[in-house]
Amino acid sequence: MTPRTTDHQPRSWGWLGLAATVAVAGLLGTSCGSTDDEATPRSSPTTKATTTLDPPASTSTMATTAAGGSLRAKRYCEVLLVQLADGNATADVYNSFPLNDCPDALWTALDATAIAASEGAPIAVLNGPRFWLMDRIEKAGDVTELPKKDFGGIEMYRQASVSIGSMADAATPYLPHEVDRASVFIFDAGQTVYELTDPEGTAYVMQTWSQQKDPTLAEADLADLGSKLQLPAGWAYRSRTLTEPLRIDTTTVAAAVLQDDLANSYSQITSR
């Protein structure tokens, strides 16, 4: 997910993001994967989702409508408050969902430098707009009890913390990052999903698509996205229709989240 930056910020942030990089959200510039070295993923046991977390006391289902409608194609945005220590970065990820749909006029008015100064963070990263691809999220605990902040009139919950690693890693697409999000992402049977597979056969499902690098990118374009991506050697992209629900369960382990070179975010498919 390539976060939006201001002219005062370095433009080499490439991650989440999750998230996501984050995603990071979804995980993190503007020219990721421009060389062969940057396009080669780095192998490390720490990139897999193996970190053990405390089991959740309870779960709540996040929904976008009173009738429990699908999250798919719902818009959101994130603010990442980044801390640096010994050349490595971590981030608290604040997400506008389910509080609002990240109104564009408010979002484009945000100043990352001013946010960083007011929050006491070395760097603030603006990540969005993005769009969900799962149908539901089961979140440990009560989502309404999460820490909440207001960024320029956009209310956001603190939804995750992200271990970004080195600044070089943050700018590298196709490199997984650990995300502590204590959630289950659910893709319903009958839905089309979009997946990356690395040379070892590890699969990642797209959790959000981004309009940060390609403002015209729409859900209808995702089936043929593989022809536009600069995939590293040995990687593959495909779409498929689910015959049964797909659950990405990271309630007791860290999620492994990476981004492609167009800033779309993927989660490692878990076996549980």
N, C-alpha and C positions, 0 to 999 in steps of 0.2 A: 504494500500500500504506500504509495508515495505521498507523504504529508505535504500540504501546502506550506511554503515558507515565505517570509518577508525578505525584502532586500537586505535586511540587517542580519539574516541568518545564513549559515552555510547551506549550499544547495546540494550537498552530497548525501543528505539523508535519503535512504532508499528503502526503508523497510516497510515498517509494519504495514496485525499487525493484529499483524495481528494486527493480527492482529495480527497480524496481524498482524504482525505483525504481525502485532499485534498482532494480527491480525495481527510497523508495529502495526493499529487498528486498525484485520482485518488484518500481521504486524508491520519497516518504514519504508541526491536527487534527481534530479530531473533527467539524468542520463545513465541510469543503471544498465549494466550489462553491455557497455560500449566496447569492451575489449575482451579477448579470449580469456584472460586471467580472471576478469570480473565475472565471466559467465560460467566459470567452473565451480561447482559447489564444493565446500570443504567438508571432509569427513571427520566426524568427532562423535563419540558416544554421548556427549552432552547435548547434541542437537536432537536426540530422540526424547519422546515424552515419557520419562522414567522417574521424575521427581515425585515422591510420595507426599500427599497432602493429608491433612486431617479430614476424616469423613464428615460430610455435611450432617447437621442435626435435622434439617428439613429441607424440602425443595418447594419452589413456587414456579408456576408456569407463567412466562411473560407472554402476553397477548396484545395485539394491536387494536382489537375491536371488542365490544362488549360480548359479541357472539363467539369470541375466540378465533377470529380469522387468522389466516396465514400471515407470517412476517414477510414472506417472499416479496421482493421488489420494494419493500419499505425503505425510505431514505433516512439516513442518520449521518452524524459527524462526530468527531472526537477531538479532544485536546489532550495531548500528552505532556505531562510535567516530568522532564528528564533530569536525573541526577547523574553526576560523573564521579567516579572514584578509581584511581589508578588506571586511567585510560579506558575503563569499562563504563557502560551506561545502563541504567535501569530507568523505568518510567512508570508512573501512575497514569492509568488510562481512564479519562472521563468521557462518557458516552451520552449523547442526547436521547437515546432510546431507553425507555418508552415515553419519556416526558414530552417530546415534541419531534417534529420532522426536520429540525435544523433549518429554520427559515433563511432563504438565500440572502436577503438584505442584511440580516444580522450577521450571518456567517462571513460574508465578504467584507464586512466592516471590522472584523476582529484583527487585532494587532498582536502577533505572537511575542514580539519583544516586550510590549507593555504587560502582557499576561505573565511572562517569565519574571519580570521585575516585581509585579504585585504579589506573585505567589512565592517569591524567594527561590526560584528554580534557575539554574544556569541556562536552560533552554526550554522553551515551550514549542511544541510542534502542532500545527493545525492539520488534521487528517480528515479529509472529506471534500465533497459529499461522497458517500458510499451507499450501497444498497444490499440488503440481506438476500441470501438465497435459501436459507433453511426455512422450514415452516413454523417451528416452535423452538423455544429455548427454555429448558428447565434450569433454574438458577438456585444454588444452595442458599437457604435462608429466605428472608423476606426482602425482596428487591427495594421496597420503600424504606428500609432501614439502612441502606447503603449511604455512605457519605455523599453529599451533594454540593455542587458549586454552581454559581451563575457566572457565565463568561459572556459579557456584552449582551445580556438579556436572554441567552440560551442556557437553560438549566440542564445540568448533566449529572449523572451518577458516576461515582468511581466504580467501574465494573471489573477492573483487572490490574495486576501489576505485571510488568514485562521485564525479563532479563534480555537486554539487547546485545550485550557483549561489547567488543571493541568497536570503535568508530568505523573501522574498515568493514567489519562484519555487518554493521547497520546499513551500509551502502551496497550490499551484495544481494541480488535477487537469487531465488532458488536455494536460500540457506535457511534452514529451520531455526526458530527461536522458541524458547520455553515461555509459556504464558500461564500464569496462575489465575484461572477464571472460575474454577469449581462449577462447571456447567455441563449440561447435555444439549448438544445441537441435534435436532431431529428433522430429517428430510423425509417427507411422506412418500408412501408407495404411489407410483404413477407419475412422480415428478422427474424431470430431467436434471441430472447432476453433471458437473464438469470436473474432470479429475486430471491430476498430474501424477506420473509414476517415475520414480528415480531409477538409476541403473541397478539398484539392489532389489527393485520390485516394491519398495515402499510407496503406498498410494496416499495422495492428498486430495481432498474434495474442496472445491471452491466454496467458501463461506460468504464472501461478499465480492461484488464487482465495483470498480471505481471509475469515476469520470475525471480523475485528476490529470491523467496523461492524455486520455482521449475523451474530450467532453461529449462526444456523440455516442460513446459506447452504450449499447442497450442490451437488455437480456436476450433479444432476438439474435444478437451478433455472437453470442457465446459458443454456439455449436461449432462455428468455424474459426474460433479464436486461435486454434493451434497454428494456422497458416500465418498468423501475424506475430506470434511469439518467437523470440530468439532463444529457443530451448537449448540448454547445454547438451553436450554429447551424451547419448544414452537415455535422455529423458523423453517422455511421450505425453501427449495430451489427447483426451478423448471425452466424448459425452455419452451418456447412457440413460435409459429410463429405468427407474427402480421398480422391481417387482415386489419388494417388501420395504418397510421403513428402514432408513439408515440412521443409526444413532452414533454420534461422536461423544462418547462419555469420558469427560475429564473431571469428574467430581472428586476423584482421589489421586489422580496423577496430573502433572502439568501437561497442558496442550502443547503440541509442536506445530507452529504456525510459520508459513513462509509466504512470500509474494513472488509473482512472476514479474517480467520486465515491463508490464503495463500497469503494475500496482494492484492487481487483483490478489486477494488473500485466500489462502487455503489452509485447512487443518488436516493433520495426519489422521487417517482412518484408523480408529482403534479397534481392537479385536474383542472388546468386552461388550 
